[in-house]
Amino acid sequence: MLKQLETFVAVVQAGSLSAAARQQNLVPAVIGRRLDALEERLGTRLLLRTTRSLTLTQEGSAFFEDAQRIMAELEDAESAVASGASRVRGHLRISAPAGFGRKHVAPHLAHFQQQHPELTVTLDLSDRLVDLSSERVDCAIRISDLADSSLVAVRLANNRRVVVAAPAYLAQHGIPKSPEDLARFQCLSLGASQARGWTFKVNGALVNWKVNGTLACNDGAVLHEWALQGYGLAWRSLWEVKDDLTEGRLVTVLDAWSSPEYPVYAVMPQRKFMPQRVRHFIEFLKAAYAAPGYWG
């Protein structure tokens, strides 16, 4: 089973059976037999293979994430045994989106460092897409589906977006009953997302619904504050507004059309051994996020 997992991960990362075979000094037929055996063991198709292309199925994409984690943890365990490394130490560099990082990474990272006094940490908060390898980042937090399969990814939590407004705004302007109603409301949007629209689930399909408004900003924190002040509707992540919803400063609308959840990931560069400091911090975050009531 372990060889099959290793082969599956290598094939996805390499992009073809022949490339993975060259990396492992095997003939492609052996690679193909291992994949066939793995799919037979799991009872599902993981890869759609033709002579020219290789595509992950939905089940294969989910399994690839778990397989990467298993292989990384195994390598980390072997490294720890071989080196006798059991203490968390060294320097840990974390990157995270600015808003999410302030609320849901920085407090946990500070607590984690206090538990491991031999560790030093740097937290880089930025909404740009960081290049982990060139910028020497140990781990980045990303909130979306991942396009780059060359990274090791660990799912930390799920998130979703909701349409919110202050009670006073709704009392004055009414409550939208469907996405069609948004045309008569002030919609507060990020500059780029105003052209792209807000995503809703309509008749079972995801639809980017165009919205209009006279206020837009490229800073999500400003949109959040405008919504609190009653300037209009905002489409915000639940992690950002959950306290406001709990305390009644904001309420959600159009819940029946909410788009599905999307994941919060920790991503790392491919490397032979995952450092202990990274593995322990990821487990620390996962435990914090899994606490009952954490996400509201």
C-alpha positions, 0 to 999 in steps of 0.5 A: 500500500505504501509503494502505491501511495508513493507512486500515486503522489509522484505521478500527480506531481510529475504530471505523467506516468512516464515522468514519474517512472523516470524519477523512480527509475521504473518502467511506466508499466510498473507505475500503471500497475501500482495505480491500478492496484490502488484504485482497485483497493479503494474501489474508485477511479482516482485518475483519468488517463489517456496517452496524452493527459492525466486528470484527477477525478474529484475523489482523486483530488481529495485522496491526493491531499490525504496521500501527500499528508501521509507521506510527509508525516511518514518522512517527518517521523523517520527523520525525527527517529533518525536524528533524535529531534523531539524538541520544537526549535529553530525559526518558523516563518509563516505567511497568511492573508492580512485579515484572517492572519490578524484574527486567526493566526497571530494569536495562536502563533504567539501562544505556540511560541510561548509553549516552545521557548527555543522557537523564534517566529516571523508572521508575514501578513499579506494578501498577495500570493507568496512564493514559498520557496523563493521567500523562504516561507515554511508554511502559508495559510490560504483560503481557496481551492488550490491550483498549485499541486506542487505544494503540500497542502493540509486542510485546517478548516472550512469557511463560507461567505455570507451576505450581511448587513446592519439591522438598521440598514435592513430596517430602512431599506428592506430585506432582499428575498433573492439575488435578483433583489440585489439590484435595488440595494447598496452592495459594498464590494472589493474593487475586483469582485464588484466586476466579478460578482458575488457567488450564489447557489442558484438551482443547484449551480454556482452563479457569479451574480453581478452587484451594484453600489456606489461604495467599493474598496480593495480592503476587506476591513473597510467593507466590514466597517462600512457594513457595521455602520449601515452603509449597505450589504457586504459579502464577507467570510464567516470567520470575519463577521461571526462575532458581529453575528453572534452579538447582533451587530450584523445579520445574514440575508439570502442564506438559502442561496449561500455558496458551498463551503471552501477550505482553509489550507496550510501549504508548504513547499515540497521537501524531503522532511517536514520540519518538526516546528512546521508539523507541530504548528499545523497540528496546533492550528488544527486543534484550535480551529476544531474547538467546539464553537470556534467558528460560531 
